[in-house]
C-alpha cells in the first residue's frame, strides 16, 4: 500500500504526470472530475491516479502503498548491496566485528547468496536431499512426529502451528500456543467453497503438486496419485478448521490448559515429544487455540495412512523451498502464484531478494535504512502528531454520549497507558546466534527461519520484552498491539502520501493523522476493546455499554456486507469490522484534530479545495488501488481490510463532516440515511 519513487531528504513527494514538478499536497491530476464527489467519492478522488497507474505485469495490485513500497525497496537495495560488498570482502579481515557490523555482514551475505543465481542452478535440489531422505525414511508414527517437528522448527505449520505469544489474560507472561494450520492454499475457504472458481483453483493446485513431485523424481502416475492424496488430507484439515470470522473473538481462541489436558484432548499427538521436536521448551501448560481442531486432528493422525503423511511432508517441504531453488522450481512456484493472484510476470530477482532479506533480517538492515531515510526531526514531528491525536481522542471519550461513566473511566485509563513507537526500535535485534553461510541460499532461508522460531520460543517463561517490534523499519504499514497496548509506525510509512512536512496540515491530517487515529481506535474495536490498559483480556465494560457497542458495530457489519467486489464477490462485513471501525474512528478523531489545529490559522485553500476537502481527498489518495480479479478474491477471503474503494466511500458516507465539506445532499449515494448512519467513536 504505497506512492511515487523520488526520495528527498528521506521524504517522498508526489509528482505531477510530467514527472518534473513536485506536488506537496493535492494533485488535481489524481482526480476524475467527470464523476461527482457526492456520487462516488473514490472515483472522484482517485480516478485520475488509477487511470495513469495501470497494474504492472509483475504485481497482483497497484496502489499508492505499492508505489511507496517500491521506493523503499530501492533504498533497501542500496543498503543490501553495500552490505553484500562488505560481507564478501570481510573474509580477508582479521579484526573482530562489532555486533552491528556483524549483523550487517550477515544480512549482506544473505542477500548476496540470494542474488547468486548461478549457484542456485548448480545446486538444484541437492540442498534438500538430507531432509528428503529423512522424510523417505519415516516408517512409524514416532518417525512422522519427529520429522513434522523438525519442519515446524523452520516455521512450516505442518498439521498445525506452534509459536509463542503473550498470555492473553496475563500480558507479562509469554506462553506456548498451538493453533490450526497445515494448509497449502491461502485459507480453509479455498477448500470448502463449492463455486466453480474454487473448484478450478483446487484442480490447479493438485496439478501443481503433481508437477512438484515429478520434478523431485516421481513418475507421472505416482506424482498425480500423491498429489491427489495430499489434497484429500488438506481437505480434511480444512473441514475441521474454523473460519477466520469465528476466530476474531479473542476469547474464542483462548484455551489455556495443563499439558496433561491437551494430551487427553488429542492423545495420539504425543504432545511432550512433538513439542520438543518442534523446538519448544518444556512447559506444563499451553494455549490450545482451537481445541476442536486438535480433537479431530488426533483422529486424522490415526486414520490417514502413514504413506500419505509422508507425501504431505515431502510436498510441503518442496513447496516451501521452491522459490529459492533453481529456475525450474522458481518458474513452477510462480505458475501457482499467478493462478492465485493473476500476476503476469515474475518480479526481478533483486526485488525478490530484497523482500526476503527484509522479512528474514529486517532489523539487521534497519539501522542503515533509517540513517538514510528518517531524521530525528521527522521522528519528533510524527510523535507530536500522535500525542495531539491522543489528546483529541481523550476529549472524545470524555464526552461520548452513549458510554457510561464507569466504562468511560476505564477507556480513558487505557488510552492514557498507550505506548507509542515511532520509526525504529530503541534496541536492535541480536543476530549473533544466526549462522549465515556462503553456500546455497535455501540453506540460509532455513537457518533464518529456524533462528527466528528459536528466538520466539525461547521467550516462553521469560519476562515479556515490550521494546520489541513485529515490523521492520522499512515496512509500509503500521499496527496496534492489544497485548502491548501500543501503536507502532515504522519509518517506512512516515513518508508521503501519509506524511509530508511540506504539505498543508489538512493533507497530513487526512494521511498520517487518520492513520494514527485508525491504530488508536483499534484499541477500542471489536477485538481491542476486550483488552485492558495492561494488555490483558478482561471485560471492563458494563453490560449496557457492551450491548450498545455491539449494536453500533453490527451497523458496520451490515453496511460492509452490502458492498461488492467485481461481479459477484461480497465484502465480508464480519471479517473486516475491526478495520472498518478503526477507519471510521480514525477519520473522526483526525478531522477533529484538524479543526482544532485550524482555530488560530488562516484557512488556506490548496488546488482550489478547502482544508476540509483536502482532508478527505488525502484519505482517498492513500487507498487509490487497482487489483487483479484473482487477487481480489484472495483478499476477500483472507484480508481483514475492506477493498480501497470501500475504505473511502464506506466511512465517509457515515460522516456529516464529509457531506458538509462537499455540499452533499440527502439522497446522494455518499450520504447514508440518518437511520442507517453508523457512529461509534
N, C-alpha and C positions, 0 to 999 in steps of 0.2 A: 504493500500500500504506500507509495512514494510520489516525486516531481522531476524537474529538469536537471541537466548534468553540468552545471557550471558552479565551481566551488570558489567562493570569495571569502577569504579570511575565515574559513571554516563554516561559512553560511551559504546556502544555496539560494539563488534568487530566480524567480520566474522570468522567462524570456518571451518576447513577442515572436510572432511567426517567422519574422525575417532573421531571427537568431542574432540580432545585433543589439537591440535596446533592452535594457534590464527594466522589468516592471516590478516595483516594490509595492504590491497592493493588488487591486482588482484589474485584471486584463480583460478588456471588452471582447477580445478575440476568443475568449473562453465561452462566450455566451451564444445562445441561439435566440435572438430577439424575435424570430418568427413565431415563437411559442410564448404565450402569455405567462408571466410568473405565477399568476393565480390559478392557472390551468394545470401546469406540470412544472414545478419549480426546478426539479432535477434537470429536465431538458433545457429550460431557460438558462440555468446557471452553468451547465456543463456540456451542452450540445455542441458548441463550437470546439471545445477542447477535445471531446471524443472523436469528432469528425477529423480533426487534424492529427490524431494519435491512434491510428489503427493498431490492432494487436500484432506485434512482431511474431514471426513464424515460430520462434523458439519458446514462446510463452503461452500459458493457458488463459491468461487475462492480462490486461494492461491498464494501469491507472496511475494516479499521482503518487500513490505509495510505491508502486513499482519503479517509477522514474527516480524517486529519491533513493530507493534501494540500489538501483544501478549506479548512481553517483557514489554511494557509499562503497559499493563493490569495487569501483575504480580506485578509490583511496586505499581500501584494504589490499588490493592487488599490489600497489606500490610498496606498502608495508611488508607484505609477504615476500615479494621479490627481493627486497633489500635483506630481509631476514634469511632468505634462502641462499643468497650470495655469501653472507657472513657465515652461515652454517656450513656450507660446502668448503669454505676456506678454513674453518676452525680446526680441521684435523691436523693442521701444522702447528697449532698453538699449544704451548705447554702450561701457560698461566691458568689457574683455576678461574672459572667464570662466576660472576655474581648470580644470585637467584634470578634476577630479571633477565640477565644476558643468557643464562641457561635456558629459561623459558622461551626466549626469542629464538635461540638456536634450535630448540626442539620444534617450534611451530614452523621455522624455516625449513628444517629437514622434512617435516610432514608435508609441506606444500611442494617442496622440490621432488619428493618421491611421487606425489600425486601427478605432477606435471610430466613425469618420465614415462611417456607412452611406449618408448622402445623397450624399457624394462618390463612393462606390463605385457607387451606382445610376446616377449621372450619367456616370461614366467608362465603364461597361460593359467591353467587350473592347478598347477603344481603347489602353490602355497596352501591350498585347501586339502591336499591329499591326506595329510595326517588325520585331520578331523573327519574326512570322508571315510577313512579306514576305520576309525573308532565307531562311526555310525554303522558301517557294514558289519562290524563285529558284535553289535547289540544282539544278544541271544536270550536274555532273560529280562523280566520286569526291572530287576535291580540295575542291569546294564542300561536300560532305557532311562531310568531315573537319573543315573549318573550323567549320561550324555545330555539329557534335557537340561539338567542343572548347569553343565558346562556352557551350553549355548545361552542360557539365561544370564550367565556371568558376563557375556558380551552384549547384554541388553537386547536379546532376542526373546520376545514373550512367548516362548514355547508352551502351549496349552494354557498358560496363564502368566500374568505379570507379577514380578517381585521387585519391590522398591521400598524406600524409606520415606517417611514424612512426619511432620509434627502430629502428635496425637490431637485429634480434633477437639477433645474435651480437656486436654492439658497441654497447652501450646508450648510449655517449657520442655516437653519431653519428645524425643524423636523415637518413633516406633517402626516396626516392620509391618508392611502392608502387602497383601496378596489380592489380586483382582482379576476379573475375567479378561481373556485375551486369546491369543493363538491363531488369529485370522490373517490371511494373506491379502484380502481385499480391504479397502479402507474402512468398512463398517459392517456390522451384522446385517444392516438393511440390504446390502448388496446380495446377501444370500437368501433372505426370507421374502423379498418382494417378488411378485409374480408377473409384473408387467413385461412387455416384450424387450424393452431396453435392458432391464435387469437380467433377463434370461440370456440375451446376446452377450452381455459382459461376462456372465459366468461361463458361457461356452468359450469365449475368447481366453478366459483365464485358464481353463483346462487345457486348451491348445498351447498356451504359453508354458504351463508347467510341463507338458509333454515335450516341447522343444528343449526346455532346460534339461530335462532328464536325458534326452537323446544326446545333447551336447556333452553331458557328463559321462556318456558311454553306453547307455541303454539302447537296445534295438527298438524299432518303432513300436512294435506290439507291447513290449514291456513298459516303455515310456508312457504310452497312452493309457494303458491299464493302471499304472502307478498314479498318473495324474488324476484319473477318474476317482480312484480310491482316496487320494488326498482331498479332492473336492468333497467327497462324501463325508470325510472326517470333519472338515471345516464346516460343512453344513450342519453337522451335529453340534459343533461348538457354538455356531451362530444361533441355533434354535434355543440353546439353554442360556444364552446371554441376554441381558436386559437392554432395552433401548436407551439411547442417550437421555431422552426426556425423563425416563424413570430414575436415572442416576443423578439428576440435577439436585435433588434434595440431599444435603449433606448428612442428614440423619439416616437416609436410605442406604448409604454406603459406609456407615459406621457400625461395626460389629466386633468390637474388641473382645477377645476371649482368651482363656488359657490355651496353651498349645495342646493340652490334652483334649480339650473340647473340639478343637479343629481336627484332631486325629479321629475323634469319634464321628465327626461330620463327614469325613472322607478318609476312611481307614486305609484304602489301598494307595494313598498318596505317599505314605511313609514320610510324614512331614519333616521330622528332625533331620533325616538323611538327605531328603531332597533339598531342603533349605540350606543345609551345609554345603552340598554340591553346587548350589547356586551362589555361594559366596556370602550368605548371610551369617552373622554371628549367632551364637547360641542364645535363644530367647525363651522366656517362659510364657509370653503372651504375644499376640499379634492382632491386627485388624484384618479380618476376613471380609473384605468389602462386599462380596457377592456370595453369601452362603449357599443359596440355591444352585448357583452355577457350580460350585465345588462339590455339592452333593451329587449333581448329575455327572460332573466330570469323573467322579470316582467310579461310576458305572461304566463310562466310556473307557477308562483305563483297563477295565477287565474285558469288556465286550468287543472292543476293536482289536483285531489281530495284531500281534507284535510286528509283523511284516509291514502293515500299513503305517504304524507309528514310525517305523524305520524310514519308510519312503517320505513320510511327512517331515521328519527331521532333516533328511537329505535335501528335499526340495526347498525347505525354508532356509537352510544354510546357503544354498546356491542363489536363491532369490536375494538374500541379504548381501551377498558378495558381488553379484554380477555387475553393478555399476562401476566397480573398481578393478575388474579383471581386463582381459584383452578385448579388442574391438568387437569380436563376435558376441561376447557376453554383454558388452555395453549396448550394442545395437538391439539385442533381444530385450534388454531391460527397457530401452526407450520405446520399443514397439508396444509393450504393455502400457507404459506410461501414456503414450499417445492415445490409446483406446480409452483410458480413464479420464484424460484431461483435454483431448483434442489438439494438443501441441503438434505442430507440423515439422519442426526442426529441433535437433538436439542443441542444447547450449554449448558454446565453445568450451573446450576443456578447461581453460583458465577460470571461467566462471564457475564451473562445477567444483573446481579445486578450491577456489576462494570460499565457496559456500560450505563445503565440508570442513575446511580449516577453521572457519568461524564457528560452526556448530560444535566442533570437537575440542578446540583450544581457544575459544573466543577471548578469554582474559589474558592469554599469552600474547595476543596481538593488540589487545585493547589499549594498553598504555601508549603504544606508539600511535595508534589511531587517534586517541584523544589529544595527544600532543599536536597533531596536525589539524584537528578539526574543531576543538571545543575549548575555548578560553575560559579562565576563571571568571571573567566578566560575564560571559554568556551564562555560566552556571549560576552566578549571583542573580542575574535578571530573571532566569527561569524560576529559581527558588522564591524570589519576591512575588512572582505571579501566583505560585502555588499558595503562598501564605495569604495573599489577597483573596484568592478563591475560597480558602478555608474560612476566612472571616465572613464572606458573603453567605456561605452555607450555614455557618453558625447562626447568623441572623435569621436565615430561612427556617431553620429548625426551631428557633426560639419563638417563632410566630405561626408555625404551621397549625392551621385551624383544626384539622381532623385528628391530631395527636394529643393524647392526654399528658398532663404534667409529669406523671411517673415515667412514661416511656420517653418523653422529651428529654428528661434529665439524663437518662441512660444514653440516649442518642448523642447528646452534646458531649458527654463524658467520652464516648467512643471517638467522636470527631477530634476532640482535644488531644487524644492519645495517638492520632495518626503519625506515622513516621514517614518522612519524605526522603527519597533517594533520587538524586539528580545527576545525570551524566555518566558516572562511572563509580565503581566501588572505592571506598576508602582503603580497603585492603585487597590486594590482588591475590588470586588463587595460587596455591603452591602446586607446581607441576613436577616437583623433584622426584616423585615416585613413578612418573610416566617414562617408560623407555621407548624412544623413537629411533628406529634403525634406518639405514640407507638401503635396506632390502626392498622386496615387493611392497607396494603401497597398501595392499589389503592387510598385510601384517600390521601396519601402523593404524589402520582403521580399527582392527580388532583390539590392538593394545590400548588405543584411546577410549574405546567403549568399555573395556574391562577396567581401566583406570577410573573412569567416571562412575561406573557401577560400584566399584570398591570404595571410592570416596563417599558415595552416598550411603552405602550400607554401613560403613564404619562410623557414621554419625549416630547409629542406634545406641541408645543408652547414655549418650553424652549430652551435655547442655546444648540447647539449640543456639546456633550461631546466627544472630539476627543481622549481621553485617553482610551475609551472603546475597548474591544476586542470582536470578534464574535466567537473565538475558545478558548477552554480551554488549559492550558499549556501542558497536556499530549497528545494532538492531533497530530497524524502523518499526517500533512498536512501543507499547507501554503496558503496565499491568497494575492491578491491585491484588495484594495477597491478604485473604481474610485471616490466615493463621498468624501473619506478622502484623496485620493491621497497618499496612504501608502502601503508599503509591510510589511507583518507580518509573522514571523516564530516562531511558538510555540516551546518550549523546546523539545517536543516530537519528532520532526523531525530532531533535530540537533544532530543526532547520526548516526553511520554507517548504511547503505551504503552511506548515504548522507554526513556525516561529521565525520572524524576520524583524530584527530591531529597526530596520529602516522603513518598515511598512506602517501604515496608520494603526492606532491602538485597536480600532474595531476589527481589523483583519487578524490581528494576533489573538484577540479575544474569541473570534469565531473559529480560529485554528487551535493553537495550543491551549487557550483558555477553556474552550469547550472540551478539549481532550483531557485536561486536568480535572474539570468538573465531572467528566464521564468516569474517570478512575475513582474519584472520591465517592461518587454515587454508587459505585459497585459495593462500597461498604454497607449500603443500605438497599441493595436489590434483593431479589427473591432468595438468593443464597447468602450474600454477605450480611444481611440483616440478622441472620441466625447466629452470628459470632459476636462476642462482646469486645470490649476495648483491649483486652489482653490476647485476643485471637482464639478464645475458647468457644466451642459450640455450646451455647447456653441461651435459653429462652428468657430474654429480658423485656419482652413485650407484654402489656396487658392483653387479655383475651379480646377485648373490644378493638384495640388498636391493631392486633394481628388480623382480625377479621376485616377491618377497614382497609388495611394494606392489601390483603388478598383480593378483595373486591376490585380495588383500583388496578392491581396487577393483571387480573383477569381481563380487564378492559384492553390492556396492551396485547395480551394473548389473542383476544378476539380480533382486534384491529389487524394484527400482522397475519393471522390465519387467512384473512381475506385477500392478501396480496399474492400475485402470481409471478413466476419467473419463466420466461419463454412462453410456450404454448400451453403447457399442461401442468407444470410444477407449481406447488403452492409453498410459500414460506411457512415454516413450522413455528407458529407463534409461541408454543411452549418451550421449544429448544432455544429460541432466540430472546426470550423475555428478559433475561438478565441484561443483555447488551442493549435491548431496546429501552428498558427502564433507565439504564445508565446514559444513553444518548439523550433522552428527554430531560432527565435531571441535570446532566452536564450542560445542556444548552440553556436551561432556565437559570442556572447559577451563573454561567458565564455572561449571559445577557444582563443580569442584574449587576454583575461586577463591571461590565462596560458602562452601563448607565451611571453607576457611582463614579467611575473614573472621568466621565464627561461633565460632571456637575460644574466644574470650575474651568472648563476648557472651551475653546472655540470649536463648534461642531462643524468641522470642515468636511466637504464632500470629496469623494475620490472617484474618478472616472464617471462623474455625474450621479453618484449614489450617495445617499445619506450614510452616516455611521451605522445606523441600524440595518440598513440594506447591505452595507459592506459585511457586517457580521454574518448574516445569513448566506451571502454569496461565498464568503470564506469557508464556512462549514461545508457547503455543497462542493466546493472545489476539491476538498480533501477526498471526497468519495467519488470523484469522476473516474469511472471504471467501465471497461468493456470486457466481457467474459465469454469464452467459448462455451457452447451448449453442454459439452461433455463435462467440463469442469464446473459449470453452474449446477449440474445435477449432483456432483460430488459435494459441493458446498452446501446445497440444500439439505443433504442427508447428514452431514458431519459438522458443519460450521455453526457455532452458537451466535454468529453475527448474521444479520439480515443483509441482503444484497445492497450495494451502494445506493441505488435509486430509492429504496425504501428507508434507508438510514437518513435520507434527506427528506423526502416527501412525507414519510411516516410521522416523525416527531414534530416537524414544522406545522403540519396540518392540525396539531393539537394546541398550537401556541397562538393566542390572540396577539402576542407581540409581533409575530410574523405577519399576520393579516393586517395589522395596523401599519407596519413598515411598508408593505407593498399595496396597500389600499384594496385588499381583497374583500369581497362581499359574501354574505351568507348565500349558500348555494354553489359557490365556486368549489371545484374539486380540492383545492388546497385549504379549504375551511371545513373541518368536520362539524357536523351538527352539535349543538351545545349538549344534548343529552348523551352523545357518544364521545365527547371530548375527554381525554384522559389527563389527569393531573395528579401526580404523586408527590414529588419533592419540589 
